[in-house]
Amino acid sequence: MARLAARWGVLFLAVLGAACGGGGSASPPADGGPGADGAAPLVAAPDLRFKWVGSGVKMQIVGFGLLVGTPSTRTSFKGTNVPDGVAPLVLSGESLGLSDNAFGFSVPDLEPLNATGASGFLSNLESDLDQLVDARTIVVSLDTALADYGFYIAVLSGSQDGVMYQPYTRGMTTSAGLADWMATQLSPGQVVTALGPTTDGIFVAASGRDGDTTAYETQVVTATLDDLVSQLQGLAADGYVITAFGRDGAGTDGASTFVAVGARAPGQTAARTIMAAEPAACAPDAGGHGPDAPVQPMFDQGYALIGAVYTGTDCAGETPGPWMFIGER
């Protein structure tokens, strides 16, 4: 994974100055506020907990790169060229590079939101997130490296004004116990938004949204890389939005076991679809952010990126190997 940053040379994210949401069951605000200098009103961001699925907005890739930060530090980056939003982390669980790469994308005329890239020692994961998550912020994506010293990286996003994502609940469980944990620990309206492995099991983060008391129906699937797509397709076919996608700590890269949580409001059983894209193995632009990137065509077809996996193939150390990008609409 460390080679990925060197190849693309795009260090674009630690705290994004603006991001935009989409796709969810809770009703978004009527508008996102006035535009600048007499421009048309901004469009309100849909529910960020649902990974932009069904948002109907056009996402355009503007970069792919490394989340800036070292264990026990968090850095800020704001500027005129930052992306509007960021996709979930590319999961690997490696001690070098970790899952520290993600796509940044722009969305026209969306209200400004905040997103944060954070990293630190695994022992500080719970306390760090407790400081970073406030009433407007959710944990979007999480992965950890259990080897060596052990550390984590996380992406958070939230509203700058208006929408309140609360309450926030976090805890420890296992992949086998995740369904029971959700049933006993979450209040009505809460949705699991991120999960990742620790030395004690799986860390889970969930958030509600003001005014949302929906008793969401949830499903959990665990899968190897070989059957991951078919498992996610089964969830989507039953109307579930994949709100959290992570590893359970077994192995790294494509050898991991993956865990996904699907959520749907009662009665919302209309089938959704999953698309998996993999760049040609060891192609010169495999996984790049140019015209041939596999993710932009997914965006163009209305898919939101709900997960990504680095499979571990490195093409003799020269070119990033194949990745798997997973979209839902």
C-alpha positions as a Markdown table, in Angstrom:
| # | Residue | x | y | z |
|---|---|---|---|---|
| 1 | Met | 0.0 | 0.0 | 0.0 |
| 2 | Ala | 2.8 | 2.4 | 0.6 |
| 3 | Arg | 3.7 | 2.1 | -3.0 |
| 4 | Leu | 0.3 | 3.5 | -3.9 |
| 5 | Ala | 0.9 | 6.9 | -2.5 |
| 6 | Ala | 4.3 | 7.1 | -4.2 |
| 7 | Arg | 2.7 | 6.2 | -7.5 |
| 8 | Trp | -0.1 | 8.7 | -7.4 |
| 9 | Gly | 1.5 | 11.4 | -5.4 |
| 10 | Val | -1.8 | 12.9 | -4.3 |
| 11 | Leu | -1.8 | 13.8 | -0.6 |
| 12 | Phe | -5.2 | 15.4 | -0.5 |
| 13 | Leu | -7.0 | 14.5 | 2.7 |
| 14 | Ala | -6.8 | 15.0 | 6.4 |
| 15 | Val | -9.7 | 17.3 | 7.0 |
| 16 | Leu | -11.7 | 18.1 | 3.9 |
| 17 | Gly | -13.1 | 21.6 | 3.8 |
| 18 | Ala | -16.3 | 20.5 | 2.1 |
| 19 | Ala | -18.1 | 17.2 | 1.5 |
| 20 | Cys | -21.5 | 16.2 | 0.4 |
| 21 | Gly | -23.8 | 13.3 | 1.2 |
| 22 | Gly | -26.4 | 11.2 | -0.4 |
| 23 | Gly | -28.7 | 8.3 | -0.3 |
| 24 | Gly | -30.6 | 7.3 | 2.8 |
| 25 | Ser | -34.0 | 6.8 | 4.4 |
| 26 | Ala | -34.3 | 9.9 | 6.5 |
| 27 | Ser | -35.7 | 13.0 | 4.8 |
| 28 | Pro | -33.1 | 15.6 | 4.0 |
| 29 | Pro | -33.6 | 19.3 | 4.7 |
| 30 | Ala | -35.5 | 21.2 | 2.0 |
| 31 | Asp | -32.4 | 23.0 | 0.8 |
| 32 | Gly | -28.8 | 23.4 | 1.6 |
| 33 | Gly | -28.8 | 27.2 | 2.0 |
| 34 | Pro | -28.2 | 30.1 | -0.3 |
| 35 | Gly | -25.5 | 30.0 | -2.9 |
| 36 | Ala | -22.7 | 32.5 | -3.1 |
| 37 | Asp | -23.1 | 35.9 | -4.8 |
| 38 | Gly | -26.7 | 35.3 | -5.9 |
| 39 | Ala | -26.2 | 31.8 | -7.3 |
| 40 | Ala | -28.9 | 29.2 | -7.0 |
| 41 | Pro | -29.5 | 27.7 | -3.6 |
| 42 | Leu | -27.3 | 24.9 | -2.6 |
| 43 | Val | -28.7 | 21.4 | -2.7 |
| 44 | Ala | -29.1 | 19.7 | 0.7 |
| 45 | Ala | -26.9 | 16.7 | 1.3 |
| 46 | Pro | -28.9 | 13.5 | 1.7 |
| 47 | Asp | -28.3 | 11.2 | 4.8 |
| 48 | Leu | -24.6 | 10.6 | 5.1 |
| 49 | Arg | -25.1 | 7.4 | 7.0 |
| 50 | Phe | -26.2 | 5.6 | 3.8 |
| 51 | Lys | -22.9 | 6.1 | 1.9 |
| 52 | Trp | -24.4 | 8.3 | -0.8 |
| 53 | Val | -26.5 | 5.4 | -2.2 |
| 54 | Gly | -29.5 | 6.7 | -4.1 |
| 55 | Ser | -28.5 | 10.3 | -3.8 |
| 56 | Gly | -29.0 | 11.1 | -7.4 |
| 57 | Val | -26.0 | 13.5 | -7.4 |
| 58 | Lys | -23.3 | 13.4 | -10.0 |
| 59 | Met | -19.9 | 12.5 | -8.5 |
| 60 | Gln | -16.7 | 13.3 | -10.3 |
| 61 | Ile | -13.4 | 11.9 | -9.2 |
| 62 | Val | -10.8 | 14.6 | -8.4 |
| 63 | Gly | -8.0 | 12.5 | -6.9 |
| 64 | Phe | -6.9 | 9.4 | -5.2 |
| 65 | Gly | -4.3 | 9.4 | -2.5 |
| 66 | Leu | -3.0 | 9.0 | 0.9 |
| 67 | Leu | -4.7 | 10.0 | 4.1 |
| 68 | Val | -2.2 | 12.2 | 5.8 |
| 69 | Gly | -1.3 | 11.3 | 9.4 |
| 70 | Thr | 0.9 | 9.2 | 11.6 |
| 71 | Pro | 0.0 | 7.2 | 14.7 |
| 72 | Ser | -1.2 | 9.5 | 17.5 |
| 73 | Thr | -1.5 | 12.5 | 15.2 |
| 74 | Arg | -4.2 | 14.1 | 13.2 |
| 75 | Thr | -3.6 | 16.8 | 10.7 |
| 76 | Ser | -5.8 | 19.4 | 9.0 |
| 77 | Phe | -5.9 | 20.3 | 5.3 |
| 78 | Lys | -8.2 | 22.9 | 3.9 |
| 79 | Gly | -7.9 | 24.7 | 0.7 |
| 80 | Thr | -9.6 | 25.6 | -2.6 |
| 81 | Asn | -8.7 | 22.4 | -4.4 |
| 82 | Val | -9.9 | 19.8 | -1.8 |
| 83 | Pro | -12.5 | 17.3 | -2.9 |
| 84 | Asp | -16.1 | 17.8 | -2.0 |
| 85 | Gly | -16.4 | 14.2 | -0.6 |
| 86 | Val | -14.4 | 11.1 | 0.1 |
| 87 | Ala | -15.2 | 7.5 | -0.6 |
| 88 | Pro | -14.6 | 4.7 | 2.0 |
| 89 | Leu | -11.1 | 3.6 | 2.7 |
| 90 | Val | -9.3 | 0.9 | 0.5 |
| 91 | Leu | -9.2 | -1.9 | 3.0 |
| 92 | Ser | -6.0 | -3.8 | 3.5 |
| 93 | Gly | -5.0 | -4.1 | 7.2 |
| 94 | Glu | -1.3 | -3.9 | 6.3 |
| 95 | Ser | 1.1 | -2.4 | 8.8 |
| 96 | Leu | 2.8 | -0.4 | 6.1 |
| 97 | Gly | 0.4 | 1.9 | 4.2 |
| 98 | Leu | -2.6 | 0.5 | 6.2 |
| 99 | Ser | -5.9 | 1.3 | 4.5 |
| 100 | Asp | -4.8 | 4.9 | 4.0 |
| 101 | Asn | -5.9 | 5.5 | 0.4 |
| 102 | Ala | -9.3 | 6.8 | -0.8 |
| 103 | Phe | -10.9 | 8.5 | -3.7 |
| 104 | Gly | -11.9 | 12.1 | -3.4 |
| 105 | Phe | -14.7 | 13.4 | -5.6 |
| 106 | Ser | -16.6 | 16.6 | -6.3 |
| 107 | Val | -20.4 | 17.2 | -6.4 |
| 108 | Pro | -21.7 | 20.4 | -7.9 |
| 109 | Asp | -23.8 | 22.8 | -5.8 |
| 110 | Leu | -24.0 | 20.7 | -2.7 |
| 111 | Glu | -24.0 | 22.3 | 0.8 |
| 112 | Pro | -20.6 | 22.2 | 2.5 |
| 113 | Leu | -19.9 | 19.5 | 4.9 |
| 114 | Asn | -16.8 | 18.4 | 6.9 |
| 115 | Ala | -14.8 | 15.3 | 6.6 |
| 116 | Thr | -11.8 | 14.1 | 8.7 |
| 117 | Gly | -9.1 | 11.6 | 8.2 |
| 118 | Ala | -7.6 | 10.4 | 11.5 |
| 119 | Ser | -5.0 | 7.9 | 12.4 |
| 120 | Gly | -3.5 | 6.8 | 15.7 |
| 121 | Phe | -2.4 | 3.9 | 17.9 |
| 122 | Leu | -5.1 | 1.2 | 18.1 |
| 123 | Ser | -5.1 | 1.5 | 21.9 |
| 124 | Asn | -6.4 | 5.1 | 21.5 |
| 125 | Leu | -9.1 | 4.3 | 18.9 |
| 126 | Glu | -12.1 | 4.6 | 21.2 |
| 127 | Ser | -10.9 | 7.7 | 23.0 |
| 128 | Asp | -9.8 | 9.4 | 19.8 |
| 129 | Leu | -13.1 | 8.8 | 18.1 |
| 130 | Asp | -15.0 | 10.0 | 21.2 |
| 131 | Gln | -13.2 | 13.4 | 20.7 |
| 132 | Leu | -13.7 | 13.6 | 17.0 |
| 133 | Val | -17.4 | 12.5 | 16.8 |
| 134 | Asp | -19.8 | 15.3 | 17.7 |
| 135 | Ala | -23.5 | 15.9 | 17.1 |
| 136 | Arg | -22.8 | 16.6 | 13.4 |
| 137 | Thr | -20.3 | 13.9 | 12.7 |
| 138 | Ile | -20.4 | 10.2 | 11.9 |
| 139 | Val | -17.6 | 7.6 | 11.3 |
| 140 | Val | -17.7 | 6.7 | 7.7 |
| 141 | Ser | -15.0 | 4.1 | 7.3 |
| 142 | Leu | -12.4 | 2.3 | 9.5 |
| 143 | Asp | -9.6 | -0.1 | 9.3 |
| 144 | Thr | -6.7 | -1.2 | 11.5 |
| 145 | Ala | -3.3 | -2.9 | 11.3 |
| 146 | Leu | -2.9 | -5.4 | 14.1 |
| 147 | Ala | 0.7 | -6.3 | 13.4 |
| 148 | Asp | 3.8 | -4.5 | 14.7 |
| 149 | Tyr | 2.6 | -1.6 | 17.0 |
| 150 | Gly | -1.0 | -1.7 | 15.9 |
| 151 | Phe | -2.7 | 1.4 | 14.6 |
| 152 | Tyr | -5.9 | 2.6 | 13.0 |
| 153 | Ile | -7.1 | 5.0 | 10.3 |
| 154 | Ala | -10.6 | 6.3 | 10.1 |
| 155 | Val | -12.7 | 8.7 | 7.9 |
| 156 | Leu | -15.4 | 10.8 | 9.5 |
| 157 | Ser | -17.9 | 13.2 | 7.8 |
| 158 | Gly | -20.7 | 15.4 | 8.9 |
| 159 | Ser | -22.8 | 18.5 | 8.5 |
| 160 | Gln | -21.4 | 22.0 | 9.0 |
| 161 | Asp | -24.9 | 23.4 | 9.9 |
| 162 | Gly | -28.4 | 22.1 | 10.3 |
| 163 | Val | -28.4 | 18.3 | 10.3 |
| 164 | Met | -27.5 | 16.6 | 13.6 |
| 165 | Tyr | -26.3 | 13.0 | 13.6 |
| 166 | Gln | -27.0 | 11.8 | 17.1 |
| 167 | Pro | -26.9 | 9.7 | 19.2 |
| 168 | Tyr | -23.5 | 8.1 | 18.7 |
| 169 | Thr | -22.9 | 4.6 | 20.0 |
| 170 | Arg | -19.7 | 2.6 | 19.8 |
| 171 | Gly | -18.7 | -0.8 | 21.2 |
| 172 | Met | -16.9 | -4.1 | 20.8 |
| 173 | Thr | -18.3 | -7.3 | 19.5 |
| 174 | Thr | -17.5 | -10.1 | 17.0 |
| 175 | Ser | -18.7 | -10.8 | 13.5 |
| 176 | Ala | -20.8 | -13.6 | 14.8 |
| 177 | Gly | -22.2 | -11.4 | 17.6 |
| 178 | Leu | -22.8 | -8.2 | 15.5 |
| 179 | Ala | -26.5 | -8.8 | 14.9 |
| 180 | Asp | -27.2 | -9.3 | 18.6 |
| 181 | Trp | -25.1 | -6.3 | 19.4 |
| 182 | Met | -27.1 | -4.1 | 17.1 |
| 183 | Ala | -30.4 | -5.5 | 18.5 |
| 184 | Thr | -29.4 | -4.8 | 22.1 |
| 185 | Gln | -27.2 | -1.7 | 21.9 |
| 186 | Leu | -28.8 | 0.6 | 19.3 |
| 187 | Ser | -31.8 | 2.8 | 19.8 |
| 188 | Pro | -34.5 | 3.4 | 17.1 |
| 189 | Gly | -33.1 | 5.4 | 14.2 |
| 190 | Gln | -29.5 | 4.4 | 14.7 |
| 191 | Val | -27.5 | 2.8 | 11.8 |
| 192 | Val | -24.1 | 1.1 | 11.9 |
| 193 | Thr | -21.8 | 3.2 | 9.8 |
| 194 | Ala | -18.3 | 1.7 | 10.2 |
| 195 | Leu | -16.6 | -1.3 | 11.7 |
| 196 | Gly | -13.0 | -2.6 | 11.9 |
| 197 | Pro | -10.9 | -5.3 | 13.7 |
| 198 | Thr | -9.1 | -4.8 | 17.0 |
| 199 | Thr | -7.2 | -7.3 | 19.1 |
| 200 | Asp | -10.4 | -7.9 | 21.1 |
| 201 | Gly | -12.9 | -8.3 | 18.3 |
| 202 | Ile | -14.7 | -5.8 | 16.1 |
| 203 | Phe | -15.1 | -2.1 | 16.9 |
| 204 | Val | -18.4 | -0.9 | 15.7 |
| 205 | Ala | -19.6 | 2.7 | 15.3 |
| 206 | Ala | -23.3 | 3.7 | 14.8 |
| 207 | Ser | -25.1 | 7.0 | 14.6 |
| 208 | Gly | -28.7 | 8.3 | 14.6 |
| 209 | Arg | -30.1 | 11.4 | 13.0 |
| 210 | Asp | -32.3 | 14.0 | 14.7 |
| 211 | Gly | -36.0 | 13.2 | 14.1 |
| 212 | Asp | -35.3 | 9.7 | 12.8 |
| 213 | Thr | -37.0 | 7.1 | 14.9 |
| 214 | Thr | -37.2 | 4.4 | 12.2 |
| 215 | Ala | -36.9 | 0.9 | 13.4 |
| 216 | Tyr | -34.4 | -0.1 | 10.6 |
| 217 | Glu | -34.3 | -3.7 | 9.6 |
| 218 | Thr | -30.7 | -4.9 | 9.4 |
| 219 | Gln | -28.7 | -7.9 | 8.0 |
| 220 | Val | -25.1 | -8.9 | 8.5 |
| 221 | Val | -23.0 | -10.9 | 6.1 |
| 222 | Thr | -19.5 | -12.2 | 6.4 |
| 223 | Ala | -17.6 | -13.3 | 3.3 |
| 224 | Thr | -14.2 | -14.1 | 1.8 |
| 225 | Leu | -13.1 | -12.2 | -1.2 |
| 226 | Asp | -14.3 | -15.0 | -3.5 |
| 227 | Asp | -17.9 | -14.8 | -2.4 |
| 228 | Leu | -18.1 | -11.1 | -1.3 |
| 229 | Val | -19.8 | -9.8 | -4.3 |
| 230 | Ser | -22.5 | -12.5 | -4.3 |
| 231 | Gln | -23.2 | -11.9 | -0.6 |
| 232 | Leu | -23.5 | -8.1 | -1.1 |
| 233 | Gln | -25.7 | -8.7 | -4.2 |
| 234 | Gly | -28.1 | -10.7 | -2.0 |
| 235 | Leu | -28.4 | -7.9 | 0.5 |
| 236 | Ala | -29.0 | -5.3 | -2.2 |
| 237 | Ala | -31.6 | -7.5 | -4.0 |
| 238 | Asp | -33.6 | -7.4 | -0.8 |
| 239 | Gly | -33.5 | -3.6 | -0.6 |
| 240 | Tyr | -30.7 | -3.2 | 1.9 |
| 241 | Val | -28.2 | -0.3 | 1.7 |
| 242 | Ile | -24.7 | -1.3 | 2.7 |
| 243 | Thr | -24.0 | 1.2 | 5.5 |
| 244 | Ala | -20.8 | -0.4 | 6.9 |
| 245 | Phe | -18.1 | -2.5 | 5.3 |
| 246 | Gly | -14.9 | -3.7 | 7.0 |
| 247 | Arg | -12.6 | -6.6 | 7.9 |
| 248 | Asp | -12.9 | -8.9 | 10.8 |
| 249 | Gly | -9.2 | -9.1 | 11.4 |
| 250 | Ala | -8.5 | -12.5 | 9.8 |
| 251 | Gly | -5.6 | -12.0 | 7.4 |
| 252 | Thr | -4.8 | -8.9 | 5.3 |
| 253 | Asp | -5.6 | -7.7 | 1.8 |
| 254 | Gly | -7.6 | -10.2 | -0.2 |
| 255 | Ala | -7.0 | -12.9 | 2.4 |
| 256 | Ser | -9.2 | -11.1 | 4.9 |
| 257 | Thr | -12.7 | -12.1 | 5.9 |
| 258 | Phe | -15.1 | -9.1 | 5.3 |
| 259 | Val | -18.1 | -8.0 | 7.2 |
| 260 | Ala | -21.0 | -5.9 | 5.8 |
| 261 | Val | -24.0 | -4.4 | 7.4 |
| 262 | Gly | -27.2 | -3.7 | 5.4 |
| 263 | Ala | -30.0 | -1.5 | 6.6 |
| 264 | Arg | -33.4 | -0.7 | 5.2 |
| 265 | Ala | -36.6 | 1.0 | 6.5 |
| 266 | Pro | -39.6 | -1.3 | 6.9 |
| 267 | Gly | -41.3 | -1.8 | 3.6 |
| 268 | Gln | -38.4 | -0.5 | 1.5 |
| 269 | Thr | -37.7 | -3.8 | -0.2 |
| 270 | Ala | -37.3 | -2.6 | -3.8 |
| 271 | Ala | -34.2 | -4.3 | -5.2 |
| 272 | Arg | -31.0 | -2.4 | -5.4 |
| 273 | Thr | -28.0 | -3.5 | -7.4 |
| 274 | Ile | -24.3 | -4.0 | -6.7 |
| 275 | Met | -21.5 | -3.4 | -9.2 |
| 276 | Ala | -17.9 | -4.6 | -8.7 |
| 277 | Ala | -15.1 | -3.2 | -10.8 |
| 278 | Glu | -11.6 | -4.4 | -10.9 |
| 279 | Pro | -8.9 | -2.7 | -13.0 |
| 280 | Ala | -6.9 | -5.0 | -15.2 |
| 281 | Ala | -4.2 | -6.7 | -13.2 |
| 282 | Cys | -0.9 | -4.7 | -13.3 |
| 283 | Ala | -2.1 | -2.4 | -16.1 |
| 284 | Pro | -0.2 | 0.8 | -16.3 |
| 285 | Asp | -3.1 | 2.8 | -15.0 |
| 286 | Ala | -4.7 | 0.1 | -12.8 |
| 287 | Gly | -6.8 | 1.9 | -10.2 |
| 288 | Gly | -5.8 | 5.3 | -11.4 |
| 289 | His | -8.0 | 8.4 | -11.4 |
| 290 | Gly | -7.8 | 9.2 | -15.1 |
| 291 | Pro | -10.4 | 8.6 | -17.8 |
| 292 | Asp | -9.9 | 4.8 | -17.6 |
| 293 | Ala | -10.4 | 4.5 | -13.9 |
| 294 | Pro | -13.0 | 1.9 | -13.0 |
| 295 | Val | -14.7 | 4.0 | -10.4 |
| 296 | Gln | -15.7 | 7.0 | -12.5 |
| 297 | Pro | -17.9 | 4.9 | -14.8 |
| 298 | Met | -19.6 | 3.5 | -11.7 |
| 299 | Phe | -20.3 | 7.1 | -10.6 |
| 300 | Asp | -21.6 | 7.9 | -14.1 |
| 301 | Gln | -24.1 | 5.1 | -13.9 |
| 302 | Gly | -25.4 | 6.3 | -10.5 |
| 303 | Tyr | -23.5 | 3.9 | -8.2 |
| 304 | Ala | -22.0 | 5.2 | -4.9 |
| 305 | Leu | -18.8 | 3.6 | -3.8 |
| 306 | Ile | -19.6 | 1.7 | -0.6 |
| 307 | Gly | -16.4 | -0.3 | -0.3 |
| 308 | Ala | -13.0 | -1.1 | -1.7 |
| 309 | Val | -10.4 | -3.8 | -1.2 |
| 310 | Tyr | -6.7 | -3.9 | -1.9 |
| 311 | Thr | -6.1 | -7.5 | -3.0 |
| 312 | Gly | -2.4 | -7.6 | -2.3 |
| 313 | Thr | -1.0 | -8.4 | -5.7 |
| 314 | Asp | 1.9 | -6.0 | -6.3 |
| 315 | Cys | 3.2 | -7.0 | -9.8 |
| 316 | Ala | 6.8 | -7.7 | -8.7 |
| 317 | Gly | 6.9 | -4.4 | -6.7 |
| 318 | Glu | 6.5 | -2.1 | -9.7 |
| 319 | Thr | 2.8 | -1.4 | -10.3 |
| 320 | Pro | -0.2 | -1.6 | -7.9 |
| 321 | Gly | -2.0 | -4.8 | -8.5 |
| 322 | Pro | -5.8 | -5.3 | -8.9 |
| 323 | Trp | -8.2 | -3.8 | -6.4 |
| 324 | Met | -11.9 | -4.4 | -6.1 |
| 325 | Phe | -14.2 | -1.4 | -6.0 |
| 326 | Ile | -17.8 | -2.0 | -4.9 |
| 327 | Gly | -20.7 | 0.3 | -5.8 |
| 328 | Glu | -24.4 | 0.2 | -5.0 |
| 329 | Arg | -27.4 | 2.1 | -6.4 |
